[in-house]
Amino acid sequence: MEHHFDDLTRSLAHGISRREALWRVGRFVGGALLSTLSVPTQAWAVSRRQIRQCLRLCRRNFSTRRERRFCFFVCRQCWKTRRTPCLFPLDDADPPYFVSCCDTECCDDDFCPCGGVGGTCCTADEVCCADGSCCPADHECCGEGCCPPGQFCCGVHCCTEEQNCCGDGRCCDTPCCGLHCCGPNEVCQNGVCILCAVDETPCLTQCCAPGETCLNGECISCPAPQLLQRANGDLLCCPPEQVACGEICCAPGEVCRFGTCESCPPGTTPCQTGCCPEGTFCCGDFCCNEGTSCCGGGGSNLAGVCCPPGRSVCCTDGLISAYCCPDGGTCCKGRCCEPEDVCCIGSTDLFSTCCPPERSQCCAGEGLAEGFVWCCPDDWLCCSGHRNACCPPGFQCCPDGTCCPGDGTCCPDGGCCPRGSVCCGNGVCCPAEGYFCCPEEGCCRVEGHA
């Protein structure tokens, strides 16, 4: 057998005619190779197409005699196991690939499909990810997606460079707390996230009580408008009715404007950074008209707002400032819901929505959709891995957010194939019995199958 193999390699190296090469490969395969098999010769056969594919693969991708010898050796092993010889990428090597036996046809560039059977053929500008998907060369493979430049992979999520990757695979805008990511109104105590009260201020590992100010992770017993920090680092709490301004405390009745203490004109009222005219009153940093109500401000540590008539419901569950909802409404993390609605809040407290009675099921996202929330009918299925996706009874959720019958198959490149068929890419479904996916496109019938 080695004599035939060497003869074949020498023929290829000396550039014999295509017809002569095919004849010699056919003699090599039909004689020496078949004699090594433990199955009867009639059980299988090497087609002309397979021989041409091996010739093309070895001659186009390998230049030295030694490389071509090894390429044809792998071809022989692949044919024994009824698989296809294809290229497989290899880092830090020359050439940067080797020949391997694949369970499906090679891609147009002679490489094995990414992910094996049913995998995707990546382009020259893409890299193959472990899950069988393709990402642009300048992106990072991450779960079921690709992280663009400027982001990094954290479990299955893509985090920005300003975020922290916590042990449970979440992207945190705040420091990690053990394995978890605390919300904006939470603090980390002994590896556990603790929610601060509405009138408290989160301060690293503790919640500052009303009247206290968070400074460098410490709660200072002084309201923020009165806390004065001198250039040498010393702290001073201005007396009540006075505000801090630069390195001094303004006199009673004065306000701090652009680092300077100014007196309010007669008939006006001091209000932290300004003077409220007659007929108004102070609400945090704002001046409210008579007939309105103050929401937030003061000791709530939230920016105050003026609630007009008809919107008298004061909400202090906002992330930065208080807000007003219509009379009879309910507060929902920055949203106003109707009385009959269900308030749906995400796991990170950053997203919320109001679910009406006909779609009262609150769906929380997972994976790439973590933190997002949406509403589905009560008897429908929440597709937690894809935002705003719901499937009716008897259907299953596919990774791309589409719905597939319960006995169907979700295809890797999207879409769904019915029961008894297989996915062949580009929306093509082939019968599982008697057919296989063609290398180009469509369905090919198994030889001898009626």
Order of alpha helices (4+ residues) and beta strands (2+ residues): alpha-alpha-alpha-alpha-beta-beta-beta-beta-beta-beta-beta-beta-beta-beta-beta-beta-beta-beta-beta-beta-beta-beta-beta-beta-beta-beta-beta-beta-beta-beta-beta-beta-beta-beta-beta-beta-beta-beta-beta-beta-beta-beta-beta-beta-beta-beta-beta-beta-beta-beta-beta-beta
